[in-house]
Amino acid sequence: MTMLVPIAERQRPNVLSKMVGNDHLIGPQGILTKLIQTGKIPSIIFWGPPGVGKTTLANIVAQELATKLFILNATQNGVKDIREIVEQASHEKNPILFIDEIHRFNKGQQDNLLHIVEKGVVTLIGATTENPSFELNKALLSRCQVFVLNTLTNTELITLAERAVETDEFLKHNGVVIKETQALLALSGGDARKLLNILEIATAYIAQTNKKPVHITDSIVQEAIHTNVAVYDKNGEQHYDIISAFIKSMRGSDPQATVYWLARMIDGGEDVAFIARRMIIFAAEDIGLANPNALLIANTCFDSVNKIGYPEARIILSQCALYLATAAKSNSAYKAIEKALDTVQKNGRNLSVPLHIRNAPTQLMKDLNYGKGYQYSHNYNNNFSKQDYLPESIRDTIFYEPGNNAKEKEITKFLQERWGTP
């Protein structure tokens, strides 16, 4: 039994009640659910990882509101297509324009959207895997409501897999029984589309032997996937697997693997901004204070490749990636902020600022001892005065611990001289 339509499409829900996950948006009390019930929605940006239902939600919203849905993909369509759709939409009542991967539109293309959103020609629904704050024009973003869709949990993914086994004709024909889920979950990475594709590939792989019922086990899934390795898909399939390999290779200081995975992305047509942006994050998270110049170089790389574009951008990306791969590594800054955030979230949200370091712009505040006793560091030897800056209950907490590298050994010496900390 051959199924030409992909299983993810066959299993795509057509009503909100069949959607799995993201109850904060689409559950009975979800904000999007309530908006739909009013019969009108604002322009929306769906931000979330692949396979969480962004496209499906756009279709359901249009269906629930009984309005015409126009669809564009920012990787394939441009200003001409926008104008053609605007012309068609002008004859419809409350039409919705859905743009997948909206972050791939450049500034000029986004400016064209701004005009039609302002005029109310269409209600815009954009879908993006990238942070809208960085990828969308501020003017356009200010006119849209951003809804964050979260990665599906393992429980939610298993629910989807079991539903597919019960309802999909291909899986039912082969008597699929899911015996183990660890490999399915690990390889799907929270992506529902990927999960269903893996399930279908594994089923087809076993079905070649005419063995029924088909038992899905971890070993069968791994064997089937390794036999059916997909080409690089910048729109979702291997997108996150290969960027993960690229980052881990840089973190492991392996320049050979780094440039190989970089080449895989370039050959697959990956967005230069996506690669460069990940290197900025890497420079701060994995190199940090061991080589502060790494962040400057990564940021320069980002600016440069956006100006140059392919094919020449490949040289700039390679230079930066190899610099990062061969730089000294430290995640001390990352660990420090994670520990500080953990402290804030557990017991530090309401801790009072010590009086002596509070701002005192008014006489009343001065009368209340705001700023009293503060020692201005530059008035002391070495521009340093040993005084407390943390709330009393966490006064001795250590958040930042310098790493074991040349640069941070200097920082350790500095802190020991000033604070006497080990």
HURA-V417019 format. One record per backbone hydrogen bond with DSSP energy under -1.0 kcal/mol. CO is the residue of the C=O (numbers start at 1). NH is the residue of the N-H. E is the energy in kcal/mol with one decimal. If there is no record, write none. Layout:
co=CO nh=NH e=E
co=CO nh=NH e=E
This chain:
co=6 nh=10 e=-2.0
co=7 nh=11 e=-2.2
co=15 nh=18 e=-1.5
co=16 nh=19 e=-1.9
co=22 nh=25 e=-1.8
co=22 nh=26 e=-2.5
co=23 nh=27 e=-1.8
co=24 nh=31 e=-1.7
co=25 nh=32 e=-1.1
co=25 nh=33 e=-1.8
co=27 nh=30 e=-1.9
co=30 nh=34 e=-2.2
co=31 nh=35 e=-2.0
co=32 nh=36 e=-2.5
co=33 nh=37 e=-1.8
co=35 nh=40 e=-1.1
co=36 nh=39 e=-1.3
co=43 nh=145 e=-2.9
co=44 nh=126 e=-2.8
co=45 nh=147 e=-2.9
co=46 nh=128 e=-2.6
co=47 nh=149 e=-2.9
co=51 nh=192 e=-2.3
co=53 nh=57 e=-2.5
co=54 nh=58 e=-1.7
co=55 nh=59 e=-2.0
co=56 nh=60 e=-2.4
co=57 nh=61 e=-2.9
co=58 nh=62 e=-2.1
co=59 nh=63 e=-2.1
co=60 nh=64 e=-3.2
co=61 nh=65 e=-2.1
co=62 nh=67 e=-2.3
co=68 nh=96 e=-2.7
co=70 nh=98 e=-3.6
co=72 nh=100 e=-2.6
co=73 nh=76 e=-2.0
co=73 nh=77 e=-2.6
co=78 nh=82 e=-1.9
co=79 nh=83 e=-2.5
co=80 nh=84 e=-2.0
co=81 nh=85 e=-2.2
co=82 nh=86 e=-2.4
co=83 nh=87 e=-2.0
co=84 nh=88 e=-1.9
co=85 nh=89 e=-3.4
co=86 nh=90 e=-1.7
co=88 nh=91 e=-1.5
co=89 nh=92 e=-2.2
co=95 nh=123 e=-2.3
co=96 nh=70 e=-3.1
co=97 nh=125 e=-2.8
co=98 nh=72 e=-2.8
co=99 nh=127 e=-2.4
co=100 nh=74 e=-2.6
co=101 nh=104 e=-2.4
co=102 nh=105 e=-1.7
co=106 nh=110 e=-2.4
co=107 nh=111 e=-2.3
co=108 nh=112 e=-1.4
co=109 nh=113 e=-1.2
co=110 nh=114 e=-2.1
co=111 nh=115 e=-1.4
co=112 nh=116 e=-1.2
co=113 nh=117 e=-2.3
co=114 nh=118 e=-2.5
co=115 nh=119 e=-1.9
co=116 nh=121 e=-1.9
co=123 nh=97 e=-2.5
co=124 nh=44 e=-3.0
co=125 nh=99 e=-2.4
co=126 nh=46 e=-3.7
co=127 nh=102 e=-1.9
co=128 nh=48 e=-2.2
co=131 nh=134 e=-1.6
co=131 nh=135 e=-1.7
co=132 nh=136 e=-2.3
co=137 nh=141 e=-3.0
co=138 nh=142 e=-2.3
co=140 nh=143 e=-1.2
co=141 nh=144 e=-1.6
co=145 nh=45 e=-2.5
co=147 nh=47 e=-2.7
co=153 nh=157 e=-2.4
co=154 nh=158 e=-2.5
co=155 nh=159 e=-1.9
co=156 nh=160 e=-1.9
co=157 nh=161 e=-2.4
co=158 nh=162 e=-2.8
co=159 nh=163 e=-2.1
co=160 nh=164 e=-2.2
co=161 nh=165 e=-2.1
co=162 nh=166 e=-1.7
co=163 nh=167 e=-1.9
co=164 nh=168 e=-2.8
co=168 nh=172 e=-2.8
co=169 nh=173 e=-2.6
co=170 nh=174 e=-1.2
co=171 nh=176 e=-2.0
co=172 nh=175 e=-1.5
co=174 nh=214 e=-1.7
co=177 nh=216 e=-3.0
co=181 nh=185 e=-2.6
co=182 nh=186 e=-2.5
co=183 nh=187 e=-2.7
co=184 nh=188 e=-1.4
co=185 nh=189 e=-1.5
co=188 nh=191 e=-1.6
co=190 nh=152 e=-1.2
co=191 nh=195 e=-2.4
co=192 nh=196 e=-2.4
co=193 nh=197 e=-2.2
co=194 nh=198 e=-2.6
co=195 nh=199 e=-2.3
co=196 nh=200 e=-2.3
co=197 nh=201 e=-2.7
co=198 nh=202 e=-2.8
co=199 nh=203 e=-1.9
co=200 nh=204 e=-2.7
co=201 nh=205 e=-2.3
co=202 nh=206 e=-2.1
co=203 nh=207 e=-2.7
co=206 nh=209 e=-2.0
co=207 nh=210 e=-2.1
co=214 nh=177 e=-3.0
co=216 nh=179 e=-2.1
co=216 nh=180 e=-2.0
co=217 nh=221 e=-2.3
co=218 nh=222 e=-2.3
co=219 nh=223 e=-2.3
co=220 nh=224 e=-2.7
co=221 nh=225 e=-2.4
co=222 nh=226 e=-2.1
co=223 nh=227 e=-1.4
co=224 nh=228 e=-1.2
co=233 nh=236 e=-2.0
co=238 nh=242 e=-2.8
co=239 nh=243 e=-1.6
co=240 nh=244 e=-1.5
co=241 nh=245 e=-1.9
co=242 nh=246 e=-2.5
co=243 nh=247 e=-2.4
co=244 nh=248 e=-2.6
co=245 nh=249 e=-1.9
co=246 nh=250 e=-2.0
co=247 nh=251 e=-2.7
co=248 nh=252 e=-1.9
co=249 nh=254 e=-2.5
co=250 nh=253 e=-1.8
co=254 nh=258 e=-2.1
co=255 nh=259 e=-2.2
co=256 nh=260 e=-1.5
co=257 nh=261 e=-2.6
co=258 nh=262 e=-2.0
co=259 nh=263 e=-2.1
co=260 nh=264 e=-2.0
co=261 nh=265 e=-1.8
co=262 nh=266 e=-2.6
co=263 nh=267 e=-3.0
co=264 nh=268 e=-1.5
co=265 nh=270 e=-2.7
co=266 nh=269 e=-1.6
co=271 nh=275 e=-1.7
co=272 nh=276 e=-2.6
co=273 nh=277 e=-2.6
co=274 nh=278 e=-1.8
co=275 nh=279 e=-1.5
co=276 nh=280 e=-1.5
co=277 nh=281 e=-1.9
co=278 nh=282 e=-2.4
co=279 nh=283 e=-2.4
co=280 nh=284 e=-1.6
co=281 nh=285 e=-2.8
co=282 nh=286 e=-3.1
co=283 nh=288 e=-2.7
co=286 nh=330 e=-1.8
co=287 nh=290 e=-2.1
co=288 nh=291 e=-1.2
co=291 nh=294 e=-2.3
co=293 nh=297 e=-2.6
co=294 nh=298 e=-2.6
co=295 nh=299 e=-2.2
co=296 nh=300 e=-2.2
co=297 nh=301 e=-2.3
co=298 nh=302 e=-2.1
co=299 nh=303 e=-2.1
co=300 nh=304 e=-2.6
co=301 nh=305 e=-2.7
co=302 nh=306 e=-1.4
co=303 nh=307 e=-1.1
co=304 nh=308 e=-2.4
co=305 nh=309 e=-2.3
co=309 nh=313 e=-1.9
co=311 nh=314 e=-1.7
co=312 nh=315 e=-1.7
co=313 nh=317 e=-2.7
co=314 nh=318 e=-2.1
co=315 nh=319 e=-2.4
co=316 nh=320 e=-2.4
co=317 nh=321 e=-2.8
co=318 nh=322 e=-2.5
co=319 nh=323 e=-2.0
co=320 nh=324 e=-2.6
co=321 nh=325 e=-2.4
co=322 nh=326 e=-1.8
co=331 nh=335 e=-2.8
co=332 nh=336 e=-2.3
co=333 nh=337 e=-2.1
co=334 nh=338 e=-2.1
co=335 nh=339 e=-2.4
co=336 nh=340 e=-2.4
co=337 nh=341 e=-2.7
co=338 nh=342 e=-2.2
co=339 nh=343 e=-2.2
co=340 nh=344 e=-2.5
co=341 nh=345 e=-2.7
co=342 nh=346 e=-1.9
co=343 nh=347 e=-2.7
co=343 nh=348 e=-1.1
co=354 nh=357 e=-1.5
co=355 nh=358 e=-1.6
co=355 nh=371 e=-3.3
co=362 nh=366 e=-1.7
co=363 nh=367 e=-2.7
co=364 nh=368 e=-1.4
co=365 nh=370 e=-2.6
co=366 nh=369 e=-1.8
co=369 nh=372 e=-1.6
co=371 nh=374 e=-1.6
co=376 nh=379 e=-2.4
co=377 nh=380 e=-1.8
co=380 nh=383 e=-2.0
co=381 nh=384 e=-1.2
co=391 nh=394 e=-1.5
co=392 nh=395 e=-1.5
co=394 nh=397 e=-1.9
co=403 nh=405 e=-1.4
co=405 nh=409 e=-2.0
co=406 nh=410 e=-1.1
co=407 nh=411 e=-1.2
co=408 nh=412 e=-2.5
co=409 nh=413 e=-2.1
co=410 nh=414 e=-2.3
co=411 nh=415 e=-2.7
co=412 nh=416 e=-2.4
co=413 nh=417 e=-2.3
co=414 nh=418 e=-1.9
co=415 nh=419 e=-3.4
